[in-house]
Amino acid sequence: MAEKRIYEVVFIIDTGTGEDETTRLIEGLQRIVTDLGGTITKSESMGRRTLAYKIGRKTEGNYMLFEIEGTGREIAELERRMRVNDAILRYLTVRVDEERQRAEKLKARRARKASKRPFAGASGGRGGAAVALAGDEEEA
């Protein structure tokens, strides 16, 4: 069995598409992923936004985000279907599992280094002097 990977797919749906047609489109894309053995861990509508540049004659689009866990076959079929669908203006797929693993390693390394350092507030440095000055002002 192939290794499971995590992908983020962002796509822009034409604002001229009806609400019920948009719902059917999203459900159809989700069904493609699940039928091929993938799972959608997150499905988020990012709302209607202005495009960075005109696509055709369109200046706005409805942005959608899917987070998909799968082998890659699902992504290939999903992209093929999005490519031929006129309601989808653009799409972008990014593999994020490697970046998340790298971020977790860096976070663990930072935590280890922080646990080895002495506590900064106990040294009586600048922070203690500022507190002492504030106390002197109240007495005067």
N, CA, C and O atoms as CSV, one atom per row, in Angstrom:
chain,resi,resn,atom,element,x,y,z
A,1,MET,N,N,0.841,-1.188,0.000
A,1,MET,CA,C,0.000,0.000,0.000
A,1,MET,C,C,0.880,1.243,0.000
A,1,MET,O,O,1.912,1.292,0.670
A,2,ALA,N,N,0.461,2.230,-0.751
A,2,ALA,CA,C,1.238,3.472,-0.862
A,2,ALA,C,C,1.119,4.297,0.417
A,2,ALA,O,O,0.165,4.172,1.184
A,3,GLU,N,N,2.107,5.126,0.607
A,3,GLU,CA,C,2.169,5.978,1.795
A,3,GLU,C,C,1.122,7.090,1.710
A,3,GLU,O,O,0.932,7.696,0.656
A,4,LYS,N,N,0.444,7.351,2.838
A,4,LYS,CA,C,-0.539,8.430,2.893
A,4,LYS,C,C,0.186,9.763,3.032
A,4,LYS,O,O,1.120,9.898,3.822
A,5,ARG,N,N,-0.252,10.726,2.268
A,5,ARG,CA,C,0.327,12.063,2.295
A,5,ARG,C,C,-0.790,13.069,2.514
A,5,ARG,O,O,-1.965,12.755,2.329
A,6,ILE,N,N,-0.419,14.270,2.907
A,6,ILE,CA,C,-1.413,15.308,3.149
A,6,ILE,C,C,-1.217,16.417,2.112
A,6,ILE,O,O,-0.107,16.903,1.899
A,7,TYR,N,N,-2.320,16.799,1.480
A,7,TYR,CA,C,-2.311,17.825,0.449
A,7,TYR,C,C,-3.321,18.914,0.810
A,7,TYR,O,O,-4.353,18.641,1.423
A,8,GLU,N,N,-3.012,20.135,0.426
A,8,GLU,CA,C,-3.981,21.223,0.501
A,8,GLU,C,C,-4.320,21.618,-0.926
A,8,GLU,O,O,-3.434,21.873,-1.741
A,9,VAL,N,N,-5.611,21.666,-1.217
A,9,VAL,CA,C,-6.077,22.042,-2.544
A,9,VAL,C,C,-6.934,23.295,-2.382
A,9,VAL,O,O,-7.951,23.277,-1.689
A,10,VAL,N,N,-6.517,24.373,-3.022
A,10,VAL,CA,C,-7.289,25.611,-3.026
A,10,VAL,C,C,-7.795,25.806,-4.447
A,10,VAL,O,O,-7.035,25.697,-5.410
A,11,PHE,N,N,-9.084,26.094,-4.568
A,11,PHE,CA,C,-9.620,26.362,-5.897
A,11,PHE,C,C,-10.606,27.512,-5.843
A,11,PHE,O,O,-11.214,27.787,-4.808
A,12,ILE,N,N,-10.753,28.182,-6.986
A,12,ILE,CA,C,-11.609,29.362,-7.099
A,12,ILE,C,C,-12.786,29.014,-7.997
A,12,ILE,O,O,-12.615,28.570,-9.132
A,13,ILE,N,N,-13.974,29.223,-7.466
A,13,ILE,CA,C,-15.206,28.943,-8.204
A,13,ILE,C,C,-15.756,30.269,-8.726
A,13,ILE,O,O,-15.759,31.275,-8.018
A,14,ASP,N,N,-16.218,30.252,-9.966
A,14,ASP,CA,C,-16.804,31.436,-10.600
A,14,ASP,C,C,-17.995,31.932,-9.782
A,14,ASP,O,O,-18.834,31.137,-9.357
A,15,THR,N,N,-18.069,33.262,-9.559
A,15,THR,CA,C,-19.167,33.824,-8.769
A,15,THR,C,C,-20.493,33.783,-9.519
A,15,THR,O,O,-21.553,33.907,-8.906
A,16,GLY,N,N,-20.446,33.613,-10.821
A,16,GLY,CA,C,-21.667,33.517,-11.613
A,16,GLY,C,C,-22.363,32.174,-11.466
A,16,GLY,O,O,-23.494,32.009,-11.924
A,17,THR,N,N,-21.711,31.227,-10.843
A,17,THR,CA,C,-22.289,29.907,-10.628
A,17,THR,C,C,-23.325,30.004,-9.510
A,17,THR,O,O,-23.081,30.631,-8.479
A,18,GLY,N,N,-24.478,29.382,-9.724
A,18,GLY,CA,C,-25.537,29.403,-8.714
A,18,GLY,C,C,-25.129,28.685,-7.433
A,18,GLY,O,O,-24.227,27.847,-7.430
A,19,GLU,N,N,-25.816,29.033,-6.341
A,19,GLU,CA,C,-25.476,28.458,-5.038
A,19,GLU,C,C,-25.686,26.943,-5.001
A,19,GLU,O,O,-24.847,26.215,-4.470
A,20,ASP,N,N,-26.797,26.466,-5.560
A,20,ASP,CA,C,-27.053,25.024,-5.555
A,20,ASP,C,C,-26.091,24.284,-6.477
A,20,ASP,O,O,-25.686,23.160,-6.184
A,21,GLU,N,N,-25.729,24.914,-7.587
A,21,GLU,CA,C,-24.756,24.303,-8.501
A,21,GLU,C,C,-23.369,24.241,-7.846
A,21,GLU,O,O,-22.638,23.268,-8.027
A,22,THR,N,N,-23.012,25.285,-7.086
A,22,THR,CA,C,-21.741,25.305,-6.358
A,22,THR,C,C,-21.710,24.195,-5.318
A,22,THR,O,O,-20.696,23.515,-5.162
A,23,THR,N,N,-22.817,24.011,-4.606
A,23,THR,CA,C,-22.906,22.942,-3.607
A,23,THR,C,C,-22.739,21.581,-4.252
A,23,THR,O,O,-22.021,20.729,-3.728
A,24,ARG,N,N,-23.401,21.367,-5.395
A,24,ARG,CA,C,-23.265,20.088,-6.116
A,24,ARG,C,C,-21.837,19.868,-6.583
A,24,ARG,O,O,-21.327,18.749,-6.523
A,25,LEU,N,N,-21.187,20.934,-7.050
A,25,LEU,CA,C,-19.803,20.852,-7.513
A,25,LEU,C,C,-18.875,20.430,-6.372
A,25,LEU,O,O,-18.047,19.535,-6.541
A,26,ILE,N,N,-19.012,21.072,-5.219
A,26,ILE,CA,C,-18.158,20.761,-4.062
A,26,ILE,C,C,-18.392,19.338,-3.594
A,26,ILE,O,O,-17.437,18.611,-3.320
A,27,GLU,N,N,-19.658,18.930,-3.498
A,27,GLU,CA,C,-19.971,17.556,-3.084
A,27,GLU,C,C,-19.422,16.545,-4.084
A,27,GLU,O,O,-18.938,15.483,-3.691
A,28,GLY,N,N,-19.492,16.867,-5.365
A,28,GLY,CA,C,-18.952,15.972,-6.396
A,28,GLY,C,C,-17.441,15.817,-6.271
A,28,GLY,O,O,-16.917,14.713,-6.416
A,29,LEU,N,N,-16.741,16.910,-6.003
A,29,LEU,CA,C,-15.287,16.848,-5.829
A,29,LEU,C,C,-14.925,16.041,-4.581
A,29,LEU,O,O,-13.965,15.272,-4.587
A,30,GLN,N,N,-15.701,16.224,-3.514
A,30,GLN,CA,C,-15.451,15.452,-2.295
A,30,GLN,C,C,-15.691,13.962,-2.542
A,30,GLN,O,O,-14.954,13.119,-2.029
A,31,ARG,N,N,-16.708,13.644,-3.318
A,31,ARG,CA,C,-17.033,12.245,-3.619
A,31,ARG,C,C,-15.913,11.589,-4.431
A,31,ARG,O,O,-15.603,10.415,-4.231
A,32,ILE,N,N,-15.309,12.352,-5.349
A,32,ILE,CA,C,-14.196,11.825,-6.157
A,32,ILE,C,C,-13.064,11.376,-5.238
A,32,ILE,O,O,-12.511,10.289,-5.402
A,33,VAL,N,N,-12.732,12.216,-4.280
A,33,VAL,CA,C,-11.642,11.907,-3.355
A,33,VAL,C,C,-11.969,10.671,-2.524
A,33,VAL,O,O,-11.142,9.768,-2.404
A,34,THR,N,N,-13.167,10.626,-1.951
A,34,THR,CA,C,-13.520,9.500,-1.074
A,34,THR,C,C,-13.683,8.200,-1.851
A,34,THR,O,O,-13.365,7.131,-1.328
A,35,ASP,N,N,-14.170,8.267,-3.084
A,35,ASP,CA,C,-14.324,7.055,-3.892
A,35,ASP,C,C,-12.977,6.420,-4.233
A,35,ASP,O,O,-12.880,5.202,-4.386
A,36,LEU,N,N,-11.948,7.245,-4.350
A,36,LEU,CA,C,-10.625,6.719,-4.683
A,36,LEU,C,C,-9.802,6.369,-3.442
A,36,LEU,O,O,-8.622,6.040,-3.558
A,37,GLY,N,N,-10.408,6.434,-2.267
A,37,GLY,CA,C,-9.730,5.986,-1.050
A,37,GLY,C,C,-9.108,7.083,-0.214
A,37,GLY,O,O,-8.472,6.783,0.797
A,38,GLY,N,N,-9.261,8.328,-0.588
A,38,GLY,CA,C,-8.717,9.426,0.199
A,38,GLY,C,C,-9.726,9.913,1.221
A,38,GLY,O,O,-10.902,9.554,1.169
A,39,THR,N,N,-9.259,10.731,2.148
A,39,THR,CA,C,-10.165,11.330,3.125
A,39,THR,C,C,-9.959,12.842,3.123
A,39,THR,O,O,-8.837,13.336,3.017
A,40,ILE,N,N,-11.059,13.551,3.242
A,40,ILE,CA,C,-10.998,15.010,3.339
A,40,ILE,C,C,-11.051,15.347,4.824
A,40,ILE,O,O,-12.080,15.172,5.476
A,41,THR,N,N,-9.931,15.830,5.349
A,41,THR,CA,C,-9.861,16.133,6.774
A,41,THR,C,C,-10.374,17.533,7.079
A,41,THR,O,O,-10.745,17.829,8.214
A,42,LYS,N,N,-10.395,18.393,6.064
A,42,LYS,CA,C,-10.865,19.762,6.282
A,42,LYS,C,C,-11.436,20.301,4.984
A,42,LYS,O,O,-10.819,20.174,3.926
A,43,SER,N,N,-12.603,20.896,5.063
A,43,SER,CA,C,-13.233,21.532,3.919
A,43,SER,C,C,-13.701,22.905,4.383
A,43,SER,O,O,-14.578,23.015,5.240
A,44,GLU,N,N,-13.116,23.936,3.817
A,44,GLU,CA,C,-13.398,25.287,4.309
A,44,GLU,C,C,-13.703,26.223,3.153
A,44,GLU,O,O,-12.963,26.285,2.171
A,45,SER,N,N,-14.802,26.948,3.284
A,45,SER,CA,C,-15.123,27.985,2.313
A,45,SER,C,C,-14.481,29.276,2.804
A,45,SER,O,O,-14.781,29.748,3.900
A,46,MET,N,N,-13.603,29.839,1.993
A,46,MET,CA,C,-12.893,31.050,2.387
A,46,MET,C,C,-13.637,32.295,1.926
A,46,MET,O,O,-13.181,33.412,2.173
A,47,GLY,N,N,-14.765,32.123,1.264
A,47,GLY,CA,C,-15.625,33.237,0.896
A,47,GLY,C,C,-15.306,33.867,-0.447
A,47,GLY,O,O,-14.426,33.429,-1.188
A,48,ARG,N,N,-16.053,34.900,-0.718
A,48,ARG,CA,C,-15.918,35.636,-1.976
A,48,ARG,C,C,-14.819,36.675,-1.813
A,48,ARG,O,O,-14.842,37.477,-0.880
A,49,ARG,N,N,-13.859,36.654,-2.731
A,49,ARG,CA,C,-12.723,37.566,-2.650
A,49,ARG,C,C,-12.393,38.126,-4.027
A,49,ARG,O,O,-12.728,37.542,-5.058
A,50,THR,N,N,-11.735,39.262,-4.009
A,50,THR,CA,C,-11.264,39.867,-5.248
A,50,THR,C,C,-10.030,39.109,-5.733
A,50,THR,O,O,-9.149,38.767,-4.945
A,51,LEU,N,N,-9.981,38.855,-7.026
A,51,LEU,CA,C,-8.840,38.151,-7.602
A,51,LEU,C,C,-7.647,39.091,-7.723
A,51,LEU,O,O,-7.824,40.302,-7.859
A,52,ALA,N,N,-6.455,38.555,-7.677
A,52,ALA,CA,C,-5.242,39.363,-7.807
A,52,ALA,C,C,-5.130,39.939,-9.224
A,52,ALA,O,O,-4.582,41.025,-9.415
A,53,TYR,N,N,-5.642,39.220,-10.196
A,53,TYR,CA,C,-5.652,39.681,-11.579
A,53,TYR,C,C,-6.885,39.089,-12.250
A,53,TYR,O,O,-7.454,38.109,-11.770
A,54,LYS,N,N,-7.286,39.683,-13.348
A,54,LYS,CA,C,-8.480,39.208,-14.049
A,54,LYS,C,C,-8.227,37.832,-14.643
A,54,LYS,O,O,-7.164,37.563,-15.203
A,55,ILE,N,N,-9.209,36.982,-14.510
A,55,ILE,CA,C,-9.189,35.670,-15.160
A,55,ILE,C,C,-10.368,35.683,-16.114
A,55,ILE,O,O,-11.523,35.666,-15.688
A,56,GLY,N,N,-10.076,35.713,-17.393
A,56,GLY,CA,C,-11.147,35.947,-18.362
A,56,GLY,C,C,-11.605,37.378,-18.154
A,56,GLY,O,O,-10.809,38.309,-18.282
A,57,ARG,N,N,-12.875,37.563,-17.837
A,57,ARG,CA,C,-13.377,38.900,-17.490
A,57,ARG,C,C,-13.817,38.949,-16.038
A,57,ARG,O,O,-14.523,39.873,-15.633
A,58,LYS,N,N,-13.410,37.975,-15.260
A,58,LYS,CA,C,-13.817,37.873,-13.857
A,58,LYS,C,C,-12.840,38.619,-12.962
A,58,LYS,O,O,-11.628,38.573,-13.173
A,59,THR,N,N,-13.378,39.306,-11.962
A,59,THR,CA,C,-12.538,40.009,-10.988
A,59,THR,C,C,-12.736,39.478,-9.576
A,59,THR,O,O,-11.986,39.847,-8.672
A,60,GLU,N,N,-13.738,38.613,-9.364
A,60,GLU,CA,C,-14.004,38.019,-8.053
A,60,GLU,C,C,-14.222,36.529,-8.196
A,60,GLU,O,O,-14.567,36.035,-9.270
A,61,GLY,N,N,-14.015,35.816,-7.089
A,61,GLY,CA,C,-14.236,34.379,-7.081
A,61,GLY,C,C,-14.507,33.883,-5.680
A,61,GLY,O,O,-14.156,34.539,-4.699
A,62,ASN,N,N,-15.133,32.720,-5.588
A,62,ASN,CA,C,-15.375,32.065,-4.297
A,62,ASN,C,C,-14.242,31.071,-4.054
A,62,ASN,O,O,-14.052,30.138,-4.834
A,63,TYR,N,N,-13.497,31.271,-2.984
A,63,TYR,CA,C,-12.340,30.438,-2.684
A,63,TYR,C,C,-12.753,29.271,-1.786
A,63,TYR,O,O,-13.524,29.445,-0.842
A,64,MET,N,N,-12.232,28.083,-2.090
A,64,MET,CA,C,-12.474,26.874,-1.296
A,64,MET,C,C,-11.140,26.223,-0.967
A,64,MET,O,O,-10.194,26.284,-1.752
A,65,LEU,N,N,-11.078,25.598,0.202
A,65,LEU,CA,C,-9.874,24.888,0.630
A,65,LEU,C,C,-10.262,23.483,1.052
A,65,LEU,O,O,-11.175,23.300,1.857
A,66,PHE,N,N,-9.570,22.491,0.508
A,66,PHE,CA,C,-9.698,21.105,0.944
A,66,PHE,C,C,-8.353,20.675,1.504
A,66,PHE,O,O,-7.311,20.983,0.926
A,67,GLU,N,N,-8.369,19.967,2.623
A,67,GLU,CA,C,-7.171,19.291,3.112
A,67,GLU,C,C,-7.444,17.809,2.932
A,67,GLU,O,O,-8.375,17.258,3.521
A,68,ILE,N,N,-6.618,17.170,2.109
A,68,ILE,CA,C,-6.876,15.790,1.704
A,68,ILE,C,C,-5.730,14.897,2.155
A,68,ILE,O,O,-4.557,15.236,2.003
A,69,GLU,N,N,-6.097,13.746,2.714
A,69,GLU,CA,C,-5.104,12.738,3.071
A,69,GLU,C,C,-5.287,11.577,2.102
A,69,GLU,O,O,-6.353,10.964,2.039
A,70,GLY,N,N,-4.236,11.287,1.354
A,70,GLY,CA,C,-4.351,10.232,0.360
A,70,GLY,C,C,-3.012,9.864,-0.246
A,70,GLY,O,O,-1.957,10.302,0.215
A,71,THR,N,N,-3.074,9.050,-1.288
A,71,THR,CA,C,-1.866,8.516,-1.907
A,71,THR,C,C,-1.369,9.350,-3.082
A,71,THR,O,O,-0.204,9.232,-3.464
A,72,GLY,N,N,-2.208,10.175,-3.655
A,72,GLY,CA,C,-1.821,10.974,-4.815
A,72,GLY,C,C,-2.684,10.660,-6.024
A,72,GLY,O,O,-2.850,11.496,-6.912
A,73,ARG,N,N,-3.235,9.448,-6.057
A,73,ARG,CA,C,-4.146,9.088,-7.152
A,73,ARG,C,C,-5.370,9.990,-7.130
A,73,ARG,O,O,-5.857,10.419,-8.176
A,74,GLU,N,N,-5.864,10.275,-5.923
A,74,GLU,CA,C,-7.055,11.109,-5.758
A,74,GLU,C,C,-6.791,12.513,-6.295
A,74,GLU,O,O,-7.647,13.121,-6.937
A,75,ILE,N,N,-5.601,13.008,-6.021
A,75,ILE,CA,C,-5.243,14.363,-6.435
A,75,ILE,C,C,-5.183,14.451,-7.959
A,75,ILE,O,O,-5.648,15.429,-8.545
A,76,ALA,N,N,-4.619,13.443,-8.593
A,76,ALA,CA,C,-4.519,13.435,-10.055
A,76,ALA,C,C,-5.915,13.478,-10.688
A,76,ALA,O,O,-6.148,14.238,-11.628
A,77,GLU,N,N,-6.827,12.676,-10.178
A,77,GLU,CA,C,-8.186,12.654,-10.719
A,77,GLU,C,C,-8.925,13.953,-10.399
A,77,GLU,O,O,-9.655,14.478,-11.239
A,78,LEU,N,N,-8.734,14.465,-9.191
A,78,LEU,CA,C,-9.378,15.715,-8.783
A,78,LEU,C,C,-8.917,16.869,-9.675
A,78,LEU,O,O,-9.736,17.671,-10.124
A,79,GLU,N,N,-7.626,16.953,-9.930
A,79,GLU,CA,C,-7.096,18.011,-10.795
A,79,GLU,C,C,-7.595,17.863,-12.233
A,79,GLU,O,O,-7.880,18.857,-12.900
A,80,ARG,N,N,-7.698,16.630,-12.703
A,80,ARG,CA,C,-8.199,16.403,-14.053
A,80,ARG,C,C,-9.632,16.920,-14.180
A,80,ARG,O,O,-9.981,17.576,-15.161
A,81,ARG,N,N,-10.455,16.617,-13.175
A,81,ARG,CA,C,-11.850,17.063,-13.198
A,81,ARG,C,C,-11.957,18.580,-13.072
A,81,ARG,O,O,-12.806,19.196,-13.717
A,82,MET,N,N,-11.109,19.185,-12.250
A,82,MET,CA,C,-11.154,20.641,-12.085
A,82,MET,C,C,-10.692,21.354,-13.354
A,82,MET,O,O,-11.175,22.439,-13.678
A,83,ARG,N,N,-9.757,20.737,-14.065
A,83,ARG,CA,C,-9.220,21.330,-15.285
A,83,ARG,C,C,-10.300,21.466,-16.359
A,83,ARG,O,O,-10.306,22.448,-17.102
A,84,VAL,N,N,-11.209,20.501,-16.450
A,84,VAL,CA,C,-12.222,20.518,-17.508
A,84,VAL,C,C,-13.521,21.195,-17.075
A,84,VAL,O,O,-14.425,21.355,-17.894
A,85,ASN,N,N,-13.633,21.592,-15.825
A,85,ASN,CA,C,-14.856,22.213,-15.323
A,85,ASN,C,C,-14.783,23.727,-15.532
A,85,ASN,O,O,-13.841,24.377,-15.078
A,86,ASP,N,N,-15.782,24.283,-16.219
A,86,ASP,CA,C,-15.780,25.719,-16.517
A,86,ASP,C,C,-16.071,26.576,-15.287
A,86,ASP,O,O,-15.710,27.753,-15.267
A,87,ALA,N,N,-16.706,26.025,-14.275
A,87,ALA,CA,C,-17.043,26.799,-13.076
A,87,ALA,C,C,-15.810,27.054,-12.204
A,87,ALA,O,O,-15.813,27.975,-11.387
A,88,ILE,N,N,-14.765,26.253,-12.369
A,88,ILE,CA,C,-13.543,26.428,-11.575
A,88,ILE,C,C,-12.554,27.253,-12.390
A,88,ILE,O,O,-12.107,26.847,-13.462
A,89,LEU,N,N,-12.224,28.438,-11.841
A,89,LEU,CA,C,-11.342,29.356,-12.559
A,89,LEU,C,C,-9.881,28.932,-12.446
A,89,LEU,O,O,-9.170,28.877,-13.449
A,90,ARG,N,N,-9.429,28.630,-11.219
A,90,ARG,CA,C,-8.045,28.211,-10.962
A,90,ARG,C,C,-8.030,27.234,-9.796
A,90,ARG,O,O,-8.959,27.193,-8.989
A,91,TYR,N,N,-6.955,26.445,-9.720
A,91,TYR,CA,C,-6.742,25.563,-8.576
A,91,TYR,C,C,-5.259,25.436,-8.322
A,91,TYR,O,O,-4.440,25.642,-9.217
A,92,LEU,N,N,-4.921,25.093,-7.085
A,92,LEU,CA,C,-3.528,24.915,-6.699
A,92,LEU,C,C,-3.476,23.810,-5.657
A,92,LEU,O,O,-4.232,23.829,-4.685
A,93,THR,N,N,-2.583,22.847,-5.861
A,93,THR,CA,C,-2.406,21.747,-4.925
A,93,THR,C,C,-0.990,21.797,-4.366
A,93,THR,O,O,-0.019,21.937,-5.109
A,94,VAL,N,N,-0.890,21.681,-3.043
A,94,VAL,CA,C,0.401,21.720,-2.367
A,94,VAL,C,C,0.477,20.539,-1.407
A,94,VAL,O,O,-0.463,20.275,-0.657
A,95,ARG,N,N,1.602,19.835,-1.437
A,95,ARG,CA,C,1.830,18.746,-0.482
A,95,ARG,C,C,2.408,19.367,0.788
A,95,ARG,O,O,3.446,20.027,0.741
A,96,VAL,N,N,1.743,19.157,1.917
A,96,VAL,CA,C,2.132,19.855,3.150
A,96,VAL,C,C,2.680,18.947,4.241
A,96,VAL,O,O,3.154,19.448,5.261
A,97,ASP,N,N,2.633,17.634,4.063
A,97,ASP,CA,C,3.063,16.746,5.154
A,97,ASP,C,C,4.547,16.885,5.465
A,97,ASP,O,O,4.926,16.809,6.633
A,98,GLU,N,N,5.394,17.083,4.472
A,98,GLU,CA,C,6.831,17.217,4.732
A,98,GLU,C,C,7.127,18.504,5.490
A,98,GLU,O,O,7.958,18.514,6.399
A,99,GLU,N,N,6.454,19.588,5.123
A,99,GLU,CA,C,6.657,20.861,5.810
A,99,GLU,C,C,6.202,20.775,7.262
A,99,GLU,O,O,6.854,21.320,8.153
A,100,ARG,N,N,5.092,20.095,7.502
A,100,ARG,CA,C,4.603,19.952,8.885
A,100,ARG,C,C,5.560,19.123,9.724
A,100,ARG,O,O,5.779,19.435,10.894
A,101,GLN,N,N,6.137,18.070,9.147
A,101,GLN,CA,C,7.111,17.265,9.890
A,101,GLN,C,C,8.340,18.098,10.225
A,101,GLN,O,O,8.866,18.011,11.334
A,102,ARG,N,N,8.798,18.902,9.279
A,102,ARG,CA,C,9.950,19.768,9.500
A,102,ARG,C,C,9.651,20.789,10.600
A,102,ARG,O,O,10.502,21.056,11.448
A,103,ALA,N,N,8.453,21.353,10.587
A,103,ALA,CA,C,8.061,22.334,11.604
A,103,ALA,C,C,7.983,21.689,12.987
A,103,ALA,O,O,8.365,22.308,13.980
A,104,GLU,N,N,7.492,20.452,13.058
A,104,GLU,CA,C,7.423,19.746,14.338
A,104,GLU,C,C,8.814,19.486,14.904
A,104,GLU,O,O,9.028,19.619,16.109
A,105,LYS,N,N,9.766,19.113,14.039
A,105,LYS,CA,C,11.139,18.884,14.490
A,105,LYS,C,C,11.752,20.166,15.040
A,105,LYS,O,O,12.404,20.148,16.083
A,106,LEU,N,N,11.540,21.295,14.329
A,106,LEU,CA,C,12.072,22.571,14.794
A,106,LEU,C,C,11.435,22.983,16.116
A,106,LEU,O,O,12.114,23.520,16.991
A,107,LYS,N,N,10.165,22.740,16.262
A,107,LYS,CA,C,9.455,23.076,17.494
A,107,LYS,C,C,9.994,22.253,18.659
A,107,LYS,O,O,10.188,22.783,19.753
A,108,ALA,N,N,10.238,20.961,18.436
A,108,ALA,CA,C,10.786,20.094,19.478
A,108,ALA,C,C,12.204,20.529,19.842
A,108,ALA,O,O,12.574,20.517,21.016
A,109,ARG,N,N,12.992,20.908,18.851
A,109,ARG,CA,C,14.370,21.357,19.104
A,109,ARG,C,C,14.364,22.640,19.937
A,109,ARG,O,O,15.153,22.776,20.872
A,110,ARG,N,N,13.471,23.588,19.599
A,110,ARG,CA,C,13.361,24.829,20.361
A,110,ARG,C,C,12.941,24.561,21.798
A,110,ARG,O,O,13.440,25.199,22.725
A,111,ALA,N,N,12.024,23.619,21.983
A,111,ALA,CA,C,11.561,23.281,23.335
A,111,ALA,C,C,12.701,22.673,24.155
A,111,ALA,O,O,12.844,22.981,25.338
A,112,ARG,N,N,13.511,21.813,23.534
A,112,ARG,CA,C,14.651,21.220,24.240
A,112,ARG,C,C,15.646,22.288,24.662
A,112,ARG,O,O,16.131,22.277,25.794
A,113,LYS,N,N,15.955,23.223,23.747
A,113,LYS,CA,C,16.902,24.292,24.065
A,113,LYS,C,C,16.349,25.202,25.158
A,113,LYS,O,O,17.095,25.642,26.033
A,114,ALA,N,N,15.069,25.482,25.115
A,114,ALA,CA,C,14.454,26.352,26.119
A,114,ALA,C,C,14.473,25.694,27.489
A,114,ALA,O,O,14.619,26.380,28.500
A,115,SER,N,N,14.328,24.377,27.538
A,115,SER,CA,C,14.334,23.688,28.833
A,115,SER,C,C,15.737,23.654,29.438
A,115,SER,O,O,15.873,23.544,30.656
A,116,LYS,N,N,16.770,23.746,28.621
A,116,LYS,CA,C,18.146,23.738,29.121
A,116,LYS,C,C,18.572,25.113,29.635
A,116,LYS,O,O,19.453,25.204,30.491
A,117,ARG,N,N,17.959,26.179,29.126
A,117,ARG,CA,C,18.308,27.540,29.540
A,117,ARG,C,C,17.752,27.832,30.927
A,117,ARG,O,O,16.676,27.351,31.281
A,118,PRO,N,N,18.483,28.617,31.713
A,118,PRO,CA,C,17.925,29.025,33.009
A,118,PRO,C,C,16.768,29.989,32.777
A,118,PRO,O,O,16.700,30.653,31.742
A,119,PHE,N,N,15.879,30.058,33.727
A,119,PHE,CA,C,14.699,30.911,33.605
A,119,PHE,C,C,15.137,32.375,33.558
A,119,PHE,O,O,15.878,32.812,34.439
A,120,ALA,N,N,14.704,33.141,32.563
A,120,ALA,CA,C,15.177,34.505,32.331
A,120,ALA,C,C,14.745,35.464,33.435
A,120,ALA,O,O,15.492,36.388,33.757
A,121,GLY,N,N,13.565,35.277,34.025
A,121,GLY,CA,C,13.066,36.187,35.045
A,121,GLY,C,C,13.791,36.045,36.371
A,121,GLY,O,O,13.761,36.987,37.163
A,122,ALA,N,N,14.434,34.939,36.658
A,122,ALA,CA,C,15.081,34.699,37.945
A,122,ALA,C,C,16.455,35.352,38.029
A,122,ALA,O,O,17.034,35.410,39.114
A,123,SER,N,N,16.986,35.837,36.932
A,123,SER,CA,C,18.336,36.393,36.933
A,123,SER,C,C,18.413,37.763,37.581
A,123,SER,O,O,19.502,38.209,37.943
A,124,GLY,N,N,17.264,38.455,37.740
A,124,GLY,CA,C,17.266,39.761,38.369
A,124,GLY,C,C,17.868,40.828,37.490
A,124,GLY,O,O,18.417,41.806,37.996
A,125,GLY,N,N,17.778,40.666,36.202
A,125,GLY,CA,C,18.336,41.613,35.237
A,125,GLY,C,C,17.497,42.878,35.151
A,125,GLY,O,O,17.073,43.417,36.173
A,126,ARG,N,N,17.263,43.341,33.960
A,126,ARG,CA,C,16.525,44.583,33.730
A,126,ARG,C,C,15.105,44.526,34.289
A,126,ARG,O,O,14.602,45.521,34.811
A,127,GLY,N,N,14.472,43.386,34.183
A,127,GLY,CA,C,13.093,43.270,34.642
A,127,GLY,C,C,12.976,43.587,36.124
A,127,GLY,O,O,12.024,44.255,36.528
A,128,GLY,N,N,13.912,43.131,36.948
A,128,GLY,CA,C,13.874,43.391,38.378
A,128,GLY,C,C,14.132,44.852,38.679
A,128,GLY,O,O,13.521,45.393,39.600
A,129,ALA,N,N,15.011,45.517,37.943
A,129,ALA,CA,C,15.319,46.922,38.158
A,129,ALA,C,C,14.103,47.784,37.838
A,129,ALA,O,O,13.841,48.767,38.531
A,130,ALA,N,N,13.373,47.429,36.814
A,130,ALA,CA,C,12.199,48.206,36.442
A,130,ALA,C,C,11.136,48.107,37.526
A,130,ALA,O,O,10.450,49.089,37.808
A,131,VAL,N,N,10.990,46.947,38.132
A,131,VAL,CA,C,10.016,46.764,39.190
A,131,VAL,C,C,10.444,47.562,40.427
A,131,VAL,O,O,9.598,48.168,41.085
A,132,ALA,N,N,11.734,47.573,40.750
A,132,ALA,CA,C,12.225,48.308,41.907
A,132,ALA,C,C,12.015,49.797,41.714
A,132,ALA,O,O,11.650,50.493,42.661
A,133,LEU,N,N,12.236,50.300,40.507
A,133,LEU,CA,C,12.027,51.725,40.254
A,133,LEU,C,C,10.568,52.114,40.401
A,133,LEU,O,O,10.245,53.174,40.937
A,134,ALA,N,N,9.694,51.249,39.921
A,134,ALA,CA,C,8.260,51.525,40.031
A,134,ALA,C,C,7.860,51.582,41.512
A,134,ALA,O,O,7.035,52.409,41.899
A,135,GLY,N,N,8.433,50.719,42.325
A,135,GLY,CA,C,8.118,50.703,43.759
A,135,GLY,C,C,8.646,51.948,44.447
A,135,GLY,O,O,7.985,52.452,45.354
A,136,ASP,N,N,9.815,52.476,44.059
A,136,ASP,CA,C,10.395,53.671,44.657
A,136,ASP,C,C,9.519,54.889,44.381
A,136,ASP,O,O,9.405,55.767,45.237
A,137,GLU,N,N,8.904,54.958,43.216
A,137,GLU,CA,C,8.068,56.091,42.866
A,137,GLU,C,C,6.839,56.153,43.757
A,137,GLU,O,O,6.386,57.239,44.119
A,138,GLU,N,N,6.293,54.989,44.112
A,138,GLU,CA,C,5.102,54.967,44.943
A,138,GLU,C,C,5.407,55.461,46.351
A,138,GLU,O,O,4.552,56.096,46.968
A,139,GLU,N,N,6.608,55.188,46.884
A,139,GLU,CA,C,6.965,55.581,48.227
A,139,GLU,C,C,7.214,57.080,48.304
A,139,GLU,O,O,6.976,57.672,49.356
A,140,ALA,N,N,7.667,57.698,47.273
A,140,ALA,CA,C,8.059,59.109,47.311
A,140,ALA,C,C,6.887,60.052,47.325
A,140,ALA,O,O,7.073,61.268,47.357
